[in-house]
């Protein structure tokens, strides 16, 4: 009797396992269909994503599904701290593709003479929050496209802020000129400005000072990350003049706040490895090497939350 009883229990367990597995499979198939619908809707919203073959379509959909689950996990891990991650234009790219197409090659920060860094402190009463957008010193947010030109955006938007500080007028300047024409390099550090493959704002400032200025956006519009063709570097003249001492740098938070209040929005470099699906909120990644920089942005202010 014991033997029959044992066999019976085993049979029940096997039956339950089969039923549960079938239920899980059905649920998975249903959810997989929902993700495919979500992918098709995403493609309609991102109509610039076109695939050359059905195999490529299938591969991108598979990557999209994997990224969907990554985003859910990111929100679970970091949502309590205010960061929100969501599907965006990079949702059909792997981490490696995002890193190679959008970000620059990871490099250590340039080492400059101590004379080049801002003295601390320079502003007595730094407020808890400040935003140069409230003062009209920042041009609209722009899209670099699927190329590594963030460094040029960061540089030019910093100069736009400098122009505003001087003239109280906001002018959009040519990012494409920097991408096409800037050939500055620092052989000692192995760093150079390389068009769509990345560059350094500190070198771009030197390029503009050497050239004596930069074109306007309307005269020399951005096209490197877009589908329309680009014209070569043949700027006929420069309608803005820039000259001055070596660009100052800041290393710590308080000195950067003071520098921003004194001089306007700042060009800044950061590690953006985990920002592929970032949407909004405060994100303080638990793993981040600040000495490995691969993205350049514009620091327009700060605040507390």
RAWOWO-V835796 format. One line per field, one symbol per residue. ss: DSSP state (H for helix, E for strand, - for the rest). psi: psi as a letter, one per 40 degrees, with the letter a starting at -180 (. if undefined). Layout:
ss: ???
psi: ???
This chain:
ss: -HHHHHHHHHHHHHHHHHHHHHHHHHHHHHHHHHHHHHHHHHHHH--------HHHHHHHHHHHHHHHHHHHHHHHHHHHH--EE---------HHHHHHH-----E------HHHE------------EEHHHH------------E-HHHHHHHHHHHHHHHHHH-----E-HHHHHHH---EE----EE----E---HHHHHHHHHHH----E--------------------------------E---HHHHHHHHHHH--EEEEE-------EEE------------E-EEEEE-EE---
psi: ddddddddddddddddddddddddddddddddddddddddddddegeehhieiddddddddddddddddddddddddedeeeihiihaeeeeiiddddddddiihhiiiihiideeiiihiehdghidiihedeefehiihiheafigedddddddddddddddddefihhhihdddddddhfiigddefiihfbeeiahdddddddddddeaiiidddgihedeidiiiiigfhdihehhhiaiihiiididdddddddddeaiihiiihfdfedehdiihhghdhhheegheihahheaiai.
